[in-house]
Amino acid sequence: VSTQSTGEKYLISFDGMATKSTPEVSEACRKLIEKSWNLPSCSFKLLKQSENNTYLVETGEKKYILRLTPHHHRTKEAIQAEIDFILLIANLTSPSVRLCVPIPLASNVNEYITSIDPYNSSKEFFAVLFTHARGKIGTEKWCGLFDDKVVAVYGKALAELHNAISAKGNHPEKWSAIEKNVPSFSQTHGGALDIEKIRKRAESGHGIFPVLLKEWEERISPFLSSIERNATVYGLSLIHISEPTRLLS
């Protein structure tokens, strides 16, 4: 749709799911992305809008994932640390675990990040291009979550990632250095995953937090405490904290 006053185009929904209004990437941005990664003419489709805006980039038969992160949300050092983590982990996982690794810029094989104004809004974003995950979504319509084989394979892949992380990518000094630039997972979404922040918000009766705290104390915490750390157990645990209605249902 286009606004009547300026004619600026906005994407309102995709695949039948409502999203916040997100401007389409500008033509200048398209050309800069194509030049930065030496790509032929590209099309862009918004996949997800959250703390990052994520796009599917298609060039003929090839697909990529573009992640745009606003400057106010993450520093360049933090994003570079994420990239370094992925590259270290990729060296330790088997070919069956196909990580979506970042793609270096065409101008420098050691650089992965460029800064752009994707919406002609005078707001800069850090752009990183990743390889695209091949195959189909195993959890589409939740079907995969009820298939023991899918859950086992998913759990085994996660176990490989955890082992690679435990080994600190076989480069503990480099790992420890880049670790300092990455925020804790509990800081994501304004601390929504920090149990102490959940507890404080629950005490004030704020939103869904009393429900989350009850689930944590009665089910999640006892379950985690019951797992043997060295046991060979593969499985999947999922909480979609950004969709409280789904969580409640």
N, C-alpha and C positions, 0 to 999 in steps of 0.2 A: 504494500500500500504506500501511497505518497501523501505527505502532509499538504494541505491546501495552501499554507502560507509560503513554504519554501520549496515544495516539490521534492524534498529529501525522502528517499525510500527507506522504509523500515520493514524488517521481517517480524511478523507478529506470531506466527506459529509454524511448526513443521511436524510432519508425520502425525498430525492430529493432536499434538500436545501443545498447550498454550505456553508461551515463554514471555519474558520481559521484552519490551521493544528493543531490538538491537539493530543499529544501522548496518546496511550492507557495506562490505569493504569497498572503498573507492577505486576508481579506475587507476589512479596513481599508485595506490597500494598494490593492486594486481600486478602492475608492470614492475614495481620494485621487488615483489616476491619472485616473479619470474626471472628477473635479472640476478637477484641475490643467490638463487639456487640453480641458475641456468636451466630453467624449465621452459617448455613450449607454452603456448596459450593455455591458460588454466581456467577452470570453473571453481567456484567456492560455494559450499553448502554449510550453513551453521548446524553443528551437531549439538553443542551444549553451551549455555551461558551460565557461568558461575563466577568464581574468583578469577577464572580465566575464560576467554572466549575460544572455543575449539571449533575448527572448520575441517571438513573433508575437502581436499584439493584434488581435482582430477585433471589429468592431462592425457586425453585419449584413453588408452587402456591402463595407464599407471595411476595409482592413488597414493596420497600422502595425507598426513595429519598436521595441520598448522595450529599452533597454540599461541594465543596473544595474551600477554600478561601486562596489566597496567603498571606503570612505574611506581605508583603509590602503594601497590600491593606487595611487590617483591623487588629487591635490589638485583642488579645484574650479577653480583657475586653469588647471591643465593641461587639464582637460576643456573649459573655456571656450575655450582656445586651439585645441583641435581643432575646435570648432564654428566659430570665426572663420575657420580655414583653409578648411573646407568651403564656407562662405558666399562667401569670396573667390574660390575656384576655380570655384564654380557660376556666377559672373558672367562667366567667360571661356570656358566650354565651350559647344559648339553644342547645339541642342535634341536632337540624336541621342544625346548623352551625358547620360543622365538620372541625375543624382546623387541619392542618398537624403539630402536635406537635413534638418536638424533642424527641429522644429516648435516655435514659441514657446509659452510658457505662456499660458493664457487670461487671466490677470490682468495680464500685461505682455508686449507684443509684442517687447520687447528682452531678455527673459529666457528661457532655454531649460532651465535645470537646477533640479531640486527635490531635496530630501533626504528619504528615506523609510526606514522599517524594514520591508522587504517580508515578512519571515518571522517577525515577532514574536520576534526573537532578541536585541533590544537592540543590534543591529549596524546602523549607518546605511549606506545606499548612496546614491550620486548617481544620479538617474534622468533620462534624456534620451529623448525620443520622436522617431523618424525616420519619414519617408515610406517606403512600401513599394515595393520594386522590382517593376515590372510585368513580365509575361512569364514564360517558363519558364527553368529553369536550363540554360544551354548546355553545361555540362560534366557534366551528370548522368550517372552511371555511366561517366564519362570519355569518352563518345561524342564530345562536342564537340571534344575535344583532337585527334581524328584527322580532323576536317573542316577542310580548308584555309580555307574561307570563314569559318567561325566563328573560327578562330585569327586570320585577317587582320582581321576586324572588331574582335575583342577587342584585338588589338595596336594598331589605329588609335585606339580609344577611350583606351587607356593613353597613347598618344602625345599626344593632346589634353590629357590630365591633366598629363603631364610638361611640355608647353609652357606651360600655365597656371601650373604651379609655378615654371618657369624665369623667367616674367615676374613672379613674386612677387605674383600676383593684381592686377597693375597698381597695387599700393599697397606699394612696397618698404619704406617706413618702418613702416607698420602691420605688415607681414609680419615684419620683423626684430624688432619689439617682442614679438609673440605667440610667435615662434619660441623665445624664451628659456624659455617655460613648458612646452614639449613635450619629453619624453624622447627620446633618440635611438632609432631602431629597434633598434639593437644591444642596448639595455637590456631589450627585451621578452623575456618568458619567462626571466628571470634571466640575460640575456646569451647566450642560446642562439644568437643570430645574429652574435655578435661573433667574428670569425675568430681573434683572439688568445686569447680564452677557449676557443674550440674547440681551438686548438693546445695549450694547457696541459692541458686535460682529456684530449686524445688522448695526450699524453706520459705521462700517468699510467694510460693504458689504461682510462679511465672509459667504460662504456657503449658507445654507438654513435659516440662522437666520433672514434676512429681511422678509422672508415669515412667520416665526414663530411670529415675533414681530407684523406684520400686523394682523395676526389671533388673537393674544392676544388683541390688542387694539380695533379691530373692532367687534370681536365676543365673545371671551372667557371672557374677563374682564366685559363687560356689562351684559353678561348672569349670571355670578357669583354674580354680584351686585344686580341682580333682584330677586334672590332667598330669600325667607323669611327663616331666620335661624331656626325657630321653626316649619316650615311647614312639614307636613307628605307627603313628595314627595320622591318616590323611582325611581332611574334611573341609567344610566350608562354613564360615560364619559371616552373616551379612546383616548390617543394620543401616538402613537408608535414612540417616538422621535429618536430611533436608526435606523429607516428605512425611510430616507427622501424621497425616490422615491415613497413609498407607501403613505406617508403623502401628497406629492404633487399631486398624482393622485386622 
